Amino acid sequence: MILCVPSLDEEPYPTLGQQVCEFITENLVHGPGDLRGEPARLDSEKRALIYRAYEIYPLGHAQAGRRRFRRVAISLRKGSAKTELAAWLVACELHPEAPVRCTGWQKDGEPIGGPVNDPYIPLVAYTEEQSDELCYATLLVVLGEGPLAQDFDIGLQRIVRRKGDGKAVALATAPSAREGARTTFEVFDETWLFSLPRLKNAHRTMLANLPKRMAADPWALEVTTAPVPGEGSVAEGTMEYARAIAEGHLTDARLFFFHRQASDGHDLTTPDGLRAAVLEASGPVADWSDIEGIIQQWQDPQADRAHLEHVWLNRPSQASDKAFDVERWKELADPGYIIPDGALIVGGFDGSRFHDSTALVITEVETGHQALIGLWEKPLTAGDDWEVPEAEVDAVVHEMFERWQVWRLYADPHYWESTVAKWAGEFGGQRVMAWYTNRLAQMAYSLRSFATAIQAGELSHDGNEDLARHIGNACKRTLNLRDEDGERLCLIQKERWDSPFKIDAAMAAVLSNEARMDAIKSGAKATAYRSVYEDRGVLHV
């Protein structure tokens, strides 16, 4: 199955694609891998993608000769050499003689290609460690080990034209305000991992900067594997945007989106069905892929089949190690509902002092509606001396008790022992209670209760993207403990201990749900109550 915006069936525009393809095959080499250093070869699909990406407006058009697409997004399965394709295009956009912009027209109406003046090309990755890998690492080989090496000054984090009038750089964040206005081409690599606010903001900011160098006719390229549903990544947002255009809900003539995946009709329980699915997701890449080796991965009884569908069939699917059904969570969003002032609520508090993040989630007892009212995350650029601003946390807790009837706040006291004790003294020991998340069995049952409430639709939420991100980041950790039916119990954890993908808001939501269950069991009821916020006309925190 292919999702393409605009449709592949439409009348083609003039393009510099043929000239760009010829430049690649005549001057560039393959990057890291079995073909490293060999002359670049383009399969039919990548050639077609380049033709489409370099379409220009025809003679007679008000923008004749200018690029048709400002934003290009390509979603292909793992092992499709999409990163290598991006590196080849960077090499073309950077080279002082490559035919990447229309500089005139031949007598037969075909465009004449020329280079970009003083190009600035950031290659953005989702972590600092990745910024000099993937696309940039491939670019180092493509230029450094090919026939164009003499045309550049090649460094570990930047490649500059010999005359100094243009460069490509590896970044793990947005360029500075000064540099951001200079971009002529920008690459976002593996955008299904771009779910952190910093990266999503960088993506938005850099797209917004593209019009600032009008003469350079700048554009952006996103290459990725299919997104994981519910994580709110850039790739997921781009796919939803493209679907809305394809369905006629939106119009954007400057976006080209291409996604190839295996159709849903394949029977993955049979060898023939699985092979057909892999072949469909591969397209021309199948000619040089180890299809049988890919298929054999499904035979491992311990294989994460959802993950295999994601990476090899390029289907938007949630890995089985995820703790919660993020698609179902997304369905439960009700952003138009605001918990009324004076309503009976409960809260969940979890976090850290110096690392990770700290979160406060409330739940209305009557409706089960959850809202994230406080989140403090350590910025990735912060040093070891960064600390959660306790005064801000304390202020939000006080506002919560002033605005609503708080039946109980369950707070994990780790790192916050004295603060939680202070809250208990101020608001009452029956209203603020320490709830230790390191009690394995109790925590596992609370997590199961929360997951069940999601599936059953017993909860709703405010649609907060940060809370959804933390819910989606939570991975399962199976314990050597079993319930009364012999089923293994599970906790939640980050994908790795030093992961930038936080889960503290998810834990706060779990504690808040646990408090709601206890409130319902106790028969807790709201009493006549007037919130101080009603007098102030404040709608929400």
ABEGO torsion letter per residue (X at the ends): XBBBOBBAABBBBBBAAAAAAAAAAAABBBBBEAABGBBBBBBAAAAAAAAAAABBBBBGBAABGBBABABBBBBBBBGAGAAAAAAAAAAAAABAABBABBAEBBAAGBBBBBBBBGBBBBBBBABAAAAABEAAAAAAAAAAABAAAAABBBBAABBBBAAGBEBBBBBABBBBAAAAAABABBBBBGAAABABAAAAAAAAAAAAAAAABAAAGBBBBBBBBBBBBGAGBAAAAAAAAAAAAAAGABBBAABBBBBBBBBAABBAABAAAAAAAAAAAAEAAAAABBAAAAAAAAABAABBAAAAAAAAAGBBBBBAABABBAAAAAAABBAABBBBBGBBBBBBBBEBAABEBBBBBBBBAAAGBBBBABBBBBBAABBAABBBBAAAAAAAAAAAAAABBBABBBBBABGAAAAAAAAAAAAEAAABBBBBAABAAAAAAAAAAAAAAAAAGABBBAGBAAAAAAAAABBBBBBABBBAAGBBBBBBBBABAABABBAAAAAAAAAAAAAAAAAAAAGBBBBBBBBAAAAAGBABX
